[in-house]
Amino acid sequence: MSGPASESSAGSPVTDWSRSDDYKRWFARPLGVAYRESIEAALRPWMPGATSRLALDAGCGPILTFIDVFERATSLVAVDCSFEVARSAQACLQTSGRVGTTVCASIDHLPFADGRFDFVLSLNCLEFVPDAARALAELQRVTMPGARAVIGVLNRRGTWEWTRRVGQRFSQRAYYRGRFFSEEELTLAVARAGWTVESVRYAVHFPPLPLPRSSWFRWIQRLVPDRRAGMILVRAVRVT
């Protein structure tokens, strides 16, 4: 899914995870631009080098939102549960000139053999699946020993959760029906699925406000502490 959908955060919202055009418009707005920039800055030091054999982007979104953090030599398999989104992601993959493919599948029932991937990225996906534990176990199953995963979720103690709680009284859209995580909940869930957590980072140190310029969010993020940030990112390794 690789991106939130907040009705209060950008005027006309992403109305459904399967609506590619709405999703693209959200990421073109100042909040979407700032959101992507903040997460990319946190991700880059954690991403695999050119030696990565095959990487999985689980919940890729229609524009392969974080494709630029992968080395160009990395072969990428991008997965999304919406056929429309997966088709749009395939077009973006071809336009980028990168090696890879997209697959329409659910993260908790991945159609891949055991131990296929040596890196996994999954952002803003676990919050919206029926069984996060099963999804994490699936990600572990399809990776080889020594593979690393970067998992990112919206922070249950951050300002984005506050807007979700207000909005869920008035909307049935995916963003408001999701379940955000605390750092403790995320690291415990990752560990229970068979991963060893190596490090935790926070990103999106600003609330989902309809500001007119992305530079304003960059200024605000200096003021917001980690515990109130929008995103929690965990890097983990599969030991066995």
Secondary structure as UniProt FT lines:
FT   TURN            7..9
FT   TURN            17..18
FT   HELIX           20..28
FT   HELIX           30..43
FT   HELIX           44..46
FT   TURN            50..51
FT   STRAND          54..58
FT   TURN            61..66
FT   HELIX           67..69
FT   TURN            72..73
FT   STRAND          75..80
FT   HELIX           83..96
FT   STRAND          100..104
FT   TURN            107..108
FT   TURN            114..115
FT   STRAND          117..123
FT   HELIX           126..128
FT   HELIX           132..141
FT   STRAND          143..155
FT   TURN            156..157
FT   HELIX           159..167
FT   TURN            168..170
FT   HELIX           174..177
FT   HELIX           183..192
FT   TURN            193..194
FT   STRAND          196..203
FT   HELIX           214..220
FT   TURN            221..223
FT   HELIX           226..228
FT   STRAND          231..237
//
